[in-house]
Amino acid sequence: MKIITDFGNWLITSGALVTAFIFAWKYVKPVLDEKKNHAATEQSKVMWTLLENIADTAVNSLISSPLTGAQKFDQATKNVQTAMRSQGLIIDQAIAETAVQSAYEKSDLTGTVNNIDPVKVAIKEAPNRSNKLLLQGQEEKAKG
């Protein structure tokens, strides 16, 4: 027992215990920082998922209401902020507007004019070099 007590006293008086603690801390601290960052990232991801779901619900609930587009947008933004506040999360007006705009653009219930998507039309009409090469290859096969 005396050996264990003497060894403990030696660790304290020689500074070996402090040195071992500092050495271990240099290895443990980056791991703890990484875990903290990962937790913050996961929390942010869950918050954005919740925000998207609430915005989708807010947009879809106002589709058939007899309001103008701007009124629907404002009401959906208010609904999103209220729902997030009820969950204990305070979000900025601009973030709520961005979420509502994104939900509107993703929604199948909100069609474009005459259900024509201008992006899809532009893609179909855009010149495509690979299509020309395929057509040239087919013409050469037909000749040969």
URSUL-V779644 format. One record per backbone hydrogen bond with DSSP energy under -1.0 kcal/mol. CO is the residue of the C=O (numbers start at 1). NH is the residue of the N-H. E is the energy in kcal/mol with one decimal. If there is no record, write none. Layout:
# URSUL-V779644
co = [CO & CO]
nh = [NH & NH]
e = [E & E]
This chain:
# URSUL-V779644
co = [1 & 2 & 3 & 4 & 5 & 6 & 7 & 8 & 9 & 10 & 11 & 15 & 16 & 17 & 18 & 19 & 20 & 21 & 22 & 24 & 25 & 28 & 29 & 30 & 31 & 32 & 33 & 34 & 35 & 36 & 37 & 38 & 39 & 40 & 41 & 42 & 43 & 44 & 45 & 46 & 47 & 48 & 49 & 50 & 51 & 52 & 53 & 54 & 55 & 56 & 57 & 65 & 68 & 69 & 70 & 71 & 72 & 73 & 74 & 75 & 76 & 77 & 78 & 79 & 80 & 81 & 82 & 84 & 85 & 92 & 93 & 94 & 95 & 96 & 97 & 98 & 99 & 100 & 101 & 102 & 103 & 112 & 113 & 117 & 118 & 119 & 120 & 121 & 122 & 128 & 129 & 130 & 131 & 132 & 133 & 134 & 135 & 136 & 137 & 138 & 139 & 140]
nh = [5 & 6 & 7 & 8 & 9 & 10 & 11 & 12 & 13 & 14 & 17 & 19 & 20 & 21 & 22 & 23 & 24 & 25 & 26 & 28 & 29 & 32 & 33 & 34 & 35 & 36 & 37 & 38 & 39 & 40 & 41 & 42 & 43 & 44 & 45 & 46 & 47 & 48 & 49 & 50 & 51 & 52 & 53 & 54 & 55 & 56 & 57 & 58 & 59 & 60 & 61 & 67 & 72 & 73 & 74 & 75 & 76 & 77 & 78 & 79 & 80 & 81 & 82 & 83 & 84 & 85 & 86 & 89 & 88 & 96 & 97 & 98 & 99 & 100 & 101 & 102 & 103 & 104 & 105 & 106 & 107 & 115 & 116 & 121 & 122 & 123 & 124 & 125 & 126 & 132 & 133 & 134 & 135 & 136 & 137 & 138 & 139 & 140 & 141 & 142 & 143 & 144]
e = [-2.1 & -2.7 & -2.5 & -2.3 & -2.4 & -2.4 & -2.4 & -1.9 & -2.9 & -2.5 & -1.7 & -2.4 & -2.6 & -2.2 & -2.6 & -2.6 & -2.4 & -2.5 & -1.8 & -2.2 & -2.7 & -2.3 & -2.6 & -2.3 & -2.2 & -2.1 & -2.5 & -2.6 & -2.3 & -2.1 & -2.4 & -2.6 & -2.3 & -2.2 & -2.5 & -2.2 & -2.2 & -2.5 & -2.1 & -2.4 & -2.6 & -2.5 & -2.3 & -2.5 & -2.5 & -2.6 & -2.2 & -2.6 & -2.6 & -2.6 & -2.1 & -1.6 & -2.6 & -2.4 & -2.5 & -2.7 & -2.8 & -2.3 & -2.3 & -2.5 & -2.4 & -2.3 & -2.5 & -2.5 & -2.5 & -2.3 & -2.1 & -2.7 & -1.5 & -2.1 & -2.5 & -2.3 & -2.4 & -2.4 & -2.6 & -2.5 & -2.5 & -2.5 & -2.3 & -1.9 & -1.7 & -2.5 & -1.6 & -2.0 & -2.2 & -2.2 & -2.2 & -2.2 & -1.4 & -1.5 & -2.1 & -2.2 & -2.4 & -2.5 & -2.2 & -2.1 & -2.1 & -2.2 & -1.8 & -1.9 & -1.8 & -2.1]
